[in-house]
Amino acid sequence: MIRTFFVVLLLLGLGAVFAGLMVGYTPDAELNATARYYADNTAADTGAANIVTAIIVTYRGLDTLGEVTVLFLTAAIVALVLAAGREKDPASRIAPPPAGELLTTGSRLLAPLILLLGVYVFANGHLTPGGGFQGGAILASAVLLLLLTDPLRHFGHRLISVVESLSGFIYVLIGVAGVVLAGGFLDNRILPLGDFGALLSAGAIPVIYTLIGLKVGAEFASMLVSLSETEEPR
């Protein structure tokens, strides 16, 4: 009874705080100085039609590096925690019920299309909504579909690790090249900006987003594979 009373009291307090914030909220009539600079100059500075993704990759490049690092640490922790429950011999794992013909046939048809969509999303992140994180998540969803079809399917951890490590290493190299050759870390002007709106434009942003997409996809796939390999022994 006492616990319920304090929970209700806490909810009422939080409700009062948020209600006060909503009642007293007044939207800004104009953009602040930083936002105005981004709105006015991002397209000219970076050559990217998608201003949001250009800001994330260039002006906020260090933040993006931190986000990718956090995701990598999460994948590593999941793998370490689940390592004790992983069976070395796949034959000792419980065989799941066979997947239906519809799921099996559908996965064979859809998995390549999902991978293609993921590549499209991060390769065109400088032109359309999307980018490396979204494209990487789509790539991992193809792995999830294959695991749903056959949970005992074997994915090489070495290949996933190589893709994740190599893409991350090249990503950092491009960031350092921006410091040396241009105006700062992950400055996309180390490559020509090209024609505005073209696929090969916005300098190094398409390359950076490709690397982020591969890295994020590999990290999500690593977590999914680690989870799939923790079946109880027979």
PELINVEN-V714657 format. One record per pair of residues at least 12 apart in sequence whose C-alpha atoms are under 8 Angstrom apart, sorted by the first residue. I is the first residue (numbers start at 1). GAP is how many residues later the second one is. D is the distance in Angstrom with one decimal. If there is no record, write none. Layout:
i->I gap->GAP d->D
i->I gap->GAP d->D
This chain:
i->38 gap->13 d->7.8
i->38 gap->17 d->7.6
i->39 gap->12 d->7.5
i->42 gap->12 d->7.2
i->42 gap->13 d->7.4
i->46 gap->142 d->6.7
i->46 gap->143 d->7.1
i->46 gap->147 d->6.9
i->46 gap->156 d->5.5
i->46 gap->157 d->7.1
i->47 gap->146 d->5.5
i->47 gap->147 d->7.4
i->47 gap->148 d->7.7
i->47 gap->149 d->5.7
i->47 gap->150 d->7.9
i->47 gap->154 d->6.6
i->47 gap->155 d->4.3
i->47 gap->156 d->7.2
i->48 gap->78 d->5.2
i->48 gap->79 d->6.4
i->48 gap->148 d->6.8
i->48 gap->149 d->7.1
i->48 gap->153 d->7.1
i->48 gap->154 d->4.8
i->49 gap->77 d->6.1
i->49 gap->78 d->5.0
i->49 gap->79 d->7.5
i->49 gap->147 d->7.0
i->49 gap->148 d->6.0
i->50 gap->75 d->7.2
i->50 gap->76 d->5.1
i->50 gap->77 d->5.1
i->50 gap->78 d->6.0
i->50 gap->79 d->7.0
i->51 gap->75 d->7.8
i->53 gap->72 d->6.7
i->53 gap->73 d->6.3
i->53 gap->76 d->7.9
i->53 gap->77 d->7.7
i->53 gap->78 d->6.8
i->54 gap->72 d->6.5
i->54 gap->151 d->7.3
i->57 gap->129 d->7.1
i->57 gap->148 d->6.9
i->57 gap->151 d->7.6
i->57 gap->152 d->7.8
i->58 gap->127 d->7.7
i->58 gap->128 d->5.7
i->58 gap->129 d->5.7
i->58 gap->130 d->6.7
i->58 gap->147 d->8.0
i->61 gap->124 d->6.8
i->61 gap->125 d->5.9
i->62 gap->123 d->7.4
i->68 gap->144 d->7.8
i->68 gap->148 d->7.2
i->71 gap->145 d->7.6
i->71 gap->148 d->7.1
i->72 gap->147 d->6.2
i->75 gap->144 d->5.8
i->75 gap->145 d->7.0
i->75 gap->147 d->6.6
i->75 gap->148 d->5.5
i->78 gap->145 d->6.3
i->78 gap->148 d->7.4
i->79 gap->143 d->7.7
i->79 gap->144 d->6.6
i->79 gap->147 d->5.8
i->82 gap->144 d->6.7
i->82 gap->145 d->7.1
i->82 gap->148 d->6.8
i->83 gap->143 d->7.7
i->85 gap->144 d->7.9
i->85 gap->145 d->5.2
i->85 gap->146 d->7.6
i->85 gap->147 d->7.8
i->86 gap->140 d->7.8
i->86 gap->143 d->5.4
i->86 gap->144 d->4.8
i->86 gap->145 d->7.3
i->87 gap->142 d->6.8
i->87 gap->143 d->6.9
i->87 gap->144 d->7.6
i->87 gap->146 d->7.6
i->90 gap->62 d->7.2
i->92 gap->141 d->5.6
i->92 gap->142 d->6.2
i->93 gap->138 d->5.8
i->93 gap->139 d->6.2
i->93 gap->140 d->4.9
i->93 gap->141 d->6.1
i->94 gap->137 d->6.5
i->94 gap->138 d->6.6
i->94 gap->139 d->6.1
i->94 gap->140 d->5.6
i->95 gap->57 d->7.5
i->96 gap->55 d->7.3
i->98 gap->52 d->7.8
i->99 gap->50 d->5.6
i->99 gap->51 d->7.0
i->103 gap->46 d->6.3
i->104 gap->45 d->5.9
i->107 gap->38 d->6.3
i->107 gap->39 d->6.3
i->107 gap->42 d->7.1
i->110 gap->32 d->7.9
i->111 gap->31 d->5.0
i->111 gap->32 d->7.7
i->111 gap->34 d->7.1
i->111 gap->35 d->7.4
i->112 gap->30 d->7.7
i->114 gap->24 d->6.7
i->114 gap->25 d->6.7
i->114 gap->27 d->7.6
i->114 gap->28 d->5.9
i->115 gap->23 d->7.0
i->115 gap->24 d->5.2
i->115 gap->27 d->6.4
i->117 gap->18 d->7.6
i->117 gap->21 d->7.3
i->118 gap->16 d->7.6
i->118 gap->17 d->4.2
i->118 gap->18 d->6.4
i->118 gap->19 d->7.7
i->118 gap->20 d->5.0
i->118 gap->21 d->5.3
i->118 gap->95 d->8.0
i->119 gap->16 d->6.3
i->119 gap->20 d->7.7
i->119 gap->91 d->7.7
i->119 gap->94 d->7.8
i->120 gap->15 d->7.5
i->121 gap->13 d->7.1
i->121 gap->14 d->5.1
i->122 gap->12 d->7.2
i->122 gap->13 d->4.9
i->122 gap->14 d->7.6
i->122 gap->84 d->7.5
i->122 gap->87 d->5.6
i->122 gap->88 d->5.8
i->122 gap->91 d->6.0
i->123 gap->83 d->5.6
i->123 gap->84 d->7.8
i->123 gap->86 d->6.7
i->123 gap->87 d->5.9
i->124 gap->75 d->6.9
i->124 gap->82 d->7.0
i->125 gap->81 d->7.0
i->125 gap->84 d->7.0
i->126 gap->76 d->7.0
i->126 gap->79 d->6.7
i->126 gap->80 d->6.6
i->127 gap->70 d->6.4
i->127 gap->71 d->8.0
i->127 gap->72 d->7.5
i->131 gap->78 d->6.1
i->131 gap->82 d->7.4
i->132 gap->77 d->4.6
i->132 gap->78 d->6.3
i->132 gap->79 d->7.5
i->132 gap->80 d->4.9
i->132 gap->81 d->4.0
i->132 gap->82 d->7.7
i->132 gap->84 d->7.4
i->133 gap->79 d->6.6
i->133 gap->80 d->5.7
i->133 gap->83 d->6.1
i->134 gap->79 d->7.4
i->135 gap->78 d->5.4
i->135 gap->82 d->7.6
i->136 gap->76 d->7.3
i->136 gap->77 d->4.1
i->136 gap->78 d->5.9
i->136 gap->79 d->7.2
i->136 gap->80 d->4.9
i->136 gap->81 d->3.9
i->136 gap->82 d->7.6
i->136 gap->84 d->7.9
i->137 gap->76 d->7.8
i->137 gap->79 d->6.8
i->137 gap->80 d->5.6
i->137 gap->83 d->7.0
i->138 gap->79 d->7.5
i->139 gap->78 d->5.4
i->140 gap->77 d->5.1
i->140 gap->78 d->7.2
i->140 gap->80 d->5.7
i->140 gap->81 d->5.1
i->143 gap->78 d->6.3
i->143 gap->81 d->7.8
i->144 gap->77 d->7.6
i->144 gap->80 d->6.8
i->147 gap->78 d->8.0
i->147 gap->81 d->7.4
i->151 gap->77 d->6.2
i->152 gap->76 d->7.4
i->152 gap->77 d->7.6
i->155 gap->70 d->7.0
i->157 gap->65 d->7.2
i->160 gap->58 d->5.6
i->160 gap->59 d->7.8
i->160 gap->61 d->7.6
i->160 gap->62 d->6.7
i->161 gap->57 d->7.4
i->161 gap->61 d->8.0
i->163 gap->51 d->6.9
i->163 gap->52 d->6.8
i->163 gap->55 d->6.6
i->164 gap->50 d->6.8
i->164 gap->51 d->4.6
i->164 gap->52 d->7.6
i->164 gap->54 d->5.4
i->164 gap->55 d->6.6
i->165 gap->50 d->7.6
i->167 gap->44 d->5.1
i->167 gap->45 d->7.2
i->167 gap->47 d->6.6
i->167 gap->48 d->5.7
i->168 gap->43 d->7.0
i->168 gap->44 d->7.5
i->168 gap->47 d->6.3
i->170 gap->41 d->7.6
i->171 gap->37 d->6.4
i->171 gap->40 d->6.3
i->171 gap->41 d->7.5
i->174 gap->12 d->6.2
i->174 gap->34 d->7.7
i->175 gap->12 d->6.9
i->177 gap->13 d->7.2
i->178 gap->12 d->6.1
i->187 gap->17 d->7.9
i->188 gap->14 d->7.0
i->188 gap->15 d->5.0
i->188 gap->16 d->4.5
i->188 gap->17 d->5.7
i->189 gap->13 d->7.8
i->189 gap->14 d->5.3
i->189 gap->15 d->6.7
i->190 gap->13 d->6.7
i->190 gap->14 d->6.7
i->191 gap->12 d->4.5
i->191 gap->13 d->5.6
i->192 gap->12 d->8.0
